[in-house]
Amino acid sequence: MSQAQSTHSNLPETEFNLLEDAEDADNHTSDSTATRLSLQFQLDDSHLGLRIDQVAAIIWSEFSREKLKQWLKDGHLLVNGNTVKPKYKCEGDELLTLEVELEAQTRSLPEDIPLDIIYEDDDIMVINKPVGMVVHPGAGNSSGTLVNALLHHYPKSAELTRAGLVHRIDKDTSGLLVVAKNLEAQFALTKQLAKKSVYRLYDLVVYGNMIAGGTVDEPIKRHPVDRVKMAVLPGGKDAVTHYNVKERFQHFTRVQARLETGRTHQIRVHLSYIGYGLVGDPVYTPRVRVPAGASALLNDTLRNFKRQALHAVKLGLVHPRTQEEMMFEAPWPEDFKQLVDVLRSENAAY
């Protein structure tokens, strides 16, 4: 276990915000196979008059009712060999048959890679991802990824889409990720994302003197020329980032950003758009800006900081089984801490 803290608190629903692929730039191109599920159940008089989706949820409680409804509609869950609607009323003597293929991430190989696990139970894992670790295997990254590590730590994750991952952060962004350990947990967490009921908070350091916090509400889409980049452009997907000033330095500001939506590179794009590029960002702020009169220590620190100064520091969610509201926190990685310490020492010199 790391030094990161996990606490359970009664967070108001309005304090939760969307958790998606907000800071991800890794392309998931790994192959997948399928795990076939074949189940049968004979109903009796105790099920007379009940809706079929209600009965299925009681019988196969490891799956969400929504997932079972979808399987009914898609013809994977049959009643006496026939497709029925979720509101079908049971007569109490039907034979239920469930035949479904669960997409599995099995082509990627398990690798014994250490994981910084903040929290784990039978349903979820919360992981503090280090800088430099790619989340999903993809072009040029077939090994050494978080998926490879998950397959070794928990082999049954091979039965889940993306090995149980429900969101991603970029290779050079550090911090918290939640991983599902079963289909029901994965479905419940994905539903929380869609409902914007997951809280994620980032710490970051930007160039410039930010006076006050605010909100950036600007659409984001792929850059029309530089396909590595995202950009604020008309016709893009809605994107909202809330930000607050946490600490001011002579030529830099430490900021916390909270995502209302989750778009690729959202924080990096939005903060650059309003004139506050992230320190070390090789895509959106590629030129190192050393202020006039900076000490040799600050000069070296800035030039040697090779990744965006961005850390997913807090993660809040509702546990998919217990419905408990949970909040997790991960400490700054050493490079981020050193950067802030140097800025503080530089600031004290003025």
C-alpha positions in Angstrom: 0.0 0.0 0.0 1.2 3.5 -0.7 1.0 6.5 1.6 -2.1 7.7 -0.2 -5.2 8.1 1.9 -8.6 6.6 1.4 -11.5 8.1 3.3 -15.3 7.5 3.3 -17.3 10.7 3.5 -20.8 11.9 2.9 -20.2 14.0 -0.1 -23.1 15.9 -1.6 -24.1 14.7 -5.0 -23.3 18.1 -6.5 -19.7 17.6 -5.5 -19.2 14.8 -7.9 -18.1 15.4 -11.5 -17.6 13.4 -14.6 -14.8 10.8 -14.8 -13.9 9.8 -18.3 -10.9 9.7 -20.6 -10.2 13.3 -19.9 -6.5 13.3 -20.0 -5.9 10.3 -22.2 -3.8 10.2 -25.4 -3.1 6.5 -25.5 -4.8 4.7 -28.4 -6.3 1.4 -27.4 -5.7 -1.0 -30.4 -5.1 -4.3 -28.7 -7.1 -7.3 -29.9 -9.8 -8.9 -27.8 -11.5 -12.3 -27.7 -14.7 -13.3 -25.9 -15.7 -15.3 -22.9 -19.0 -17.2 -23.6 -21.6 -17.3 -20.8 -24.2 -20.1 -21.0 -26.8 -20.3 -18.1 -30.3 -21.8 -17.6 -32.9 -21.4 -14.9 -36.3 -23.1 -14.4 -38.9 -20.8 -12.9 -41.6 -21.9 -10.4 -44.8 -20.6 -8.9 -42.9 -18.1 -6.8 -42.2 -16.1 -9.9 -45.8 -16.0 -11.1 -46.9 -12.5 -12.2 -43.4 -10.9 -11.9 -41.8 -9.0 -14.7 -39.1 -11.0 -16.5 -36.4 -8.3 -16.0 -37.2 -8.3 -12.2 -36.9 -12.1 -12.1 -33.7 -12.1 -14.1 -32.2 -9.5 -11.8 -33.0 -11.8 -8.8 -31.7 -15.0 -10.4 -28.5 -13.5 -11.9 -27.8 -10.7 -9.3 -24.1 -10.5 -10.4 -25.3 -8.5 -13.4 -27.1 -5.2 -13.3 -30.8 -5.0 -14.2 -30.0 -2.6 -17.0 -27.5 -5.1 -18.5 -30.1 -7.9 -18.3 -32.7 -5.7 -19.9 -30.3 -5.1 -22.8 -29.7 -8.8 -23.2 -33.4 -9.4 -23.3 -33.8 -6.8 -26.0 -30.8 -8.2 -28.0 -32.1 -11.8 -27.8 -29.3 -13.1 -25.5 -31.8 -13.8 -22.7 -34.6 -16.0 -23.9 -37.9 -17.3 -22.3 -38.8 -20.8 -23.5 -36.5 -20.1 -26.4 -38.3 -17.0 -27.4 -37.4 -13.3 -27.3 -39.6 -11.3 -24.9 -39.8 -7.7 -23.8 -38.5 -6.7 -20.3 -42.1 -6.1 -19.1 -43.2 -9.7 -19.9 -45.2 -11.1 -17.0 -44.0 -14.6 -15.9 -46.4 -17.5 -15.7 -44.1 -19.4 -13.3 -43.1 -22.4 -15.4 -40.8 -20.9 -18.0 -37.2 -21.9 -18.8 -34.8 -19.0 -18.9 -31.7 -19.3 -21.1 -28.9 -16.8 -21.1 -26.3 -17.0 -23.9 -23.9 -14.1 -24.2 -20.3 -13.4 -25.1 -18.4 -11.2 -22.8 -15.6 -9.3 -24.6 -12.3 -10.1 -23.0 -8.9 -8.5 -23.1 -6.9 -11.7 -23.4 -4.4 -11.1 -26.2 -2.4 -8.8 -24.0 0.0 -10.9 -21.8 0.1 -10.7 -18.0 3.3 -9.0 -16.8 4.6 -8.9 -13.2 4.7 -5.1 -12.9 4.3 -3.5 -9.4 1.1 -1.6 -8.8 0.6 1.1 -6.3 -2.8 0.0 -5.1 -4.6 2.5 -2.9 -7.6 0.4 -2.2 -8.9 -3.0 -3.2 -11.9 -5.2 -2.5 -13.9 -7.8 -4.4 -15.4 -5.2 -6.7 -13.0 -2.4 -7.4 -9.3 -1.4 -7.3 -8.1 2.2 -7.0 -4.6 2.6 -8.4 -2.1 5.4 -8.2 -0.6 5.3 -11.7 3.1 6.5 -12.0 4.4 8.8 -14.6 5.5 7.0 -17.8 3.1 4.1 -17.6 0.8 3.7 -20.6 -2.8 2.6 -19.6 -3.8 0.5 -22.6 -1.6 -1.5 -25.0 -1.5 0.2 -28.4 0.7 1.0 -31.3 4.3 1.0 -30.0 3.1 0.1 -26.5 2.3 -3.6 -26.5 3.9 -4.3 -23.1 4.6 -2.6 -19.8 1.1 -1.1 -19.6 -1.3 -0.9 -16.8 -3.5 -3.6 -18.5 -0.5 -6.0 -18.6 0.0 -5.4 -14.9 -3.7 -5.9 -14.1 -3.8 -9.2 -15.9 -1.0 -10.5 -13.7 -2.4 -9.1 -10.5 -6.0 -10.2 -11.1 -6.2 -12.8 -13.9 -10.0 -12.7 -14.0 -9.7 -9.2 -15.3 -9.2 -10.9 -18.7 -12.9 -11.6 -18.8 -13.7 -7.9 -18.7 -13.6 -5.3 -21.5 -10.3 -3.3 -21.2 -9.4 -5.5 -18.2 -11.9 -3.6 -16.1 -10.7 -0.1 -16.8 -13.5 2.4 -17.0 -11.3 5.5 -17.6 -7.8 6.5 -18.5 -5.1 9.1 -17.9 -2.3 10.0 -20.2 1.1 8.2 -20.0 2.8 11.2 -18.5 0.0 12.2 -16.1 0.3 10.6 -12.7 -2.5 9.8 -10.2 -5.7 7.9 -9.5 -7.6 5.4 -11.6 -10.5 3.1 -10.6 -10.7 -0.4 -12.1 -13.7 -2.7 -11.9 -13.1 -6.4 -11.0 -16.4 -7.8 -12.3 -19.0 -7.0 -14.9 -21.5 -5.5 -12.5 -19.0 -3.1 -11.0 -17.8 -2.1 -14.5 -21.3 -1.4 -15.6 -22.1 0.6 -12.4 -19.0 2.7 -12.7 -19.6 3.4 -16.4 -23.1 4.5 -15.5 -21.7 6.9 -12.9 -19.5 8.4 -15.5 -22.4 9.0 -17.8 -24.4 10.6 -15.0 -21.4 12.8 -14.1 -21.5 11.4 -10.5 -17.8 10.8 -10.1 -15.4 13.4 -8.7 -11.9 13.8 -10.0 -9.5 16.6 -9.0 -6.2 17.5 -10.5 -3.2 19.4 -9.2 -1.2 21.2 -11.8 1.5 24.0 -12.3 1.1 26.6 -15.1 3.2 29.4 -16.5 2.0 32.9 -15.6 0.3 34.7 -12.7 -3.3 33.5 -12.5 -5.3 36.1 -10.6 -8.4 34.1 -9.7 -10.2 30.8 -10.5 -13.0 30.4 -13.0 -14.6 28.1 -15.5 -13.7 27.3 -19.1 -16.7 26.2 -21.1 -15.4 25.7 -24.7 -15.9 22.8 -27.1 -12.9 20.5 -27.9 -12.2 18.5 -31.0 -9.2 16.9 -32.8 -6.8 19.5 -34.3 -7.5 19.7 -38.1 -3.7 19.7 -39.0 -1.7 18.4 -36.0 -3.5 15.1 -35.3 -1.6 14.6 -32.0 -3.3 17.7 -30.6 -6.8 18.5 -29.5 -8.1 22.1 -29.8 -10.9 24.5 -28.8 -12.9 24.6 -32.0 -16.6 25.1 -33.1 -18.4 21.9 -33.6 -16.3 20.1 -30.9 -17.7 18.2 -28.0 -18.9 20.2 -25.0 -16.2 20.6 -22.4 -16.3 22.3 -19.1 -13.3 22.7 -16.7 -13.5 24.5 -13.3 -10.2 25.7 -11.9 -9.0 27.4 -8.7 -5.8 29.1 -7.7 -4.1 27.3 -4.8 -0.6 28.9 -4.7 1.0 31.8 -6.4 4.7 32.2 -7.3 6.7 34.9 -9.1 6.0 33.6 -12.6 4.0 30.5 -12.0 0.7 29.4 -10.4 -0.3 26.1 -8.8 -3.9 25.3 -9.7 -6.5 22.7 -9.0 -8.8 21.7 -11.8 -12.1 19.8 -11.6 -13.7 18.3 -14.6 -17.4 18.6 -15.4 -16.9 16.8 -18.7 -14.2 14.4 -19.8 -12.5 15.1 -23.1 -9.1 14.0 -24.3 -6.4 16.4 -23.0 -9.2 18.6 -21.6 -7.3 20.4 -18.8 -4.2 20.9 -20.9 -6.2 22.3 -23.9 -8.5 24.5 -21.7 -5.7 26.0 -19.6 -3.5 26.7 -22.7 -6.5 28.3 -24.4 -6.9 30.9 -21.6 -3.1 31.6 -21.7 -1.8 29.4 -18.9 0.1 26.5 -20.4 1.2 23.6 -18.1 4.9 23.4 -17.1 6.6 20.6 -19.0 3.7 20.0 -21.4 5.5 18.7 -24.6 2.4 19.1 -26.8 0.7 22.4 -25.8 3.6 24.3 -24.2 6.7 22.8 -25.9 9.1 25.7 -25.3 10.6 25.9 -21.8 10.0 29.4 -20.4 12.7 30.3 -17.9 12.0 33.7 -16.3 14.6 36.4 -16.3 16.7 36.3 -13.2 15.9 32.7 -12.4 18.3 30.8 -10.2 20.4 28.0 -11.6 18.3 25.6 -9.6 15.0 26.8 -11.2 16.6 26.9 -14.6 17.7 23.2 -14.3 14.4 22.2 -12.7 12.3 23.6 -15.5 14.6 22.2 -18.3 14.6 18.8 -16.8 10.9 18.6 -16.1 10.0 16.5 -19.2 6.3 15.9 -18.7 3.2 17.9 -18.1 2.9 19.0 -14.4 -0.4 17.3 -13.9 -1.4 14.9 -11.2 -4.9 13.3 -10.5 -4.9 13.9 -6.8 -8.4 13.0 -5.7 -11.0 10.5 -6.8 -14.6 10.2 -5.5 -17.1 7.6 -6.4 -20.1 5.6 -5.1 -19.1 2.0 -4.4 -21.0 -0.2 -6.9 -22.1 -2.8 -4.4 -22.3 -1.1 -1.0 -23.4 2.3 -2.4 -21.0 3.9 0.0 -19.6 7.3 -1.0 -15.8 7.0 -1.1 -13.0 9.5 -1.6 -9.4 8.6 -2.3 -6.3 10.8 -2.4 -2.8 10.2 -3.8 0.3 12.2 -2.8 2.3 14.1 -5.3 5.0 12.1 -7.1 8.6 13.1 -6.3 9.1 15.1 -9.5 6.0 17.2 -9.0 6.8 17.8 -5.3 10.4 18.9 -6.2 9.0 21.3 -8.8 6.7 23.0 -6.3 9.5 23.0 -3.6 11.8 24.8 -6.0 9.2 27.3 -6.9 8.5 28.0 -3.2 12.2 28.5 -2.5 12.5 30.8 -5.6 9.5 32.8 -4.4 11.0 33.2 -1.0 14.1 34.8 -2.5 12.1 37.8 -3.7 
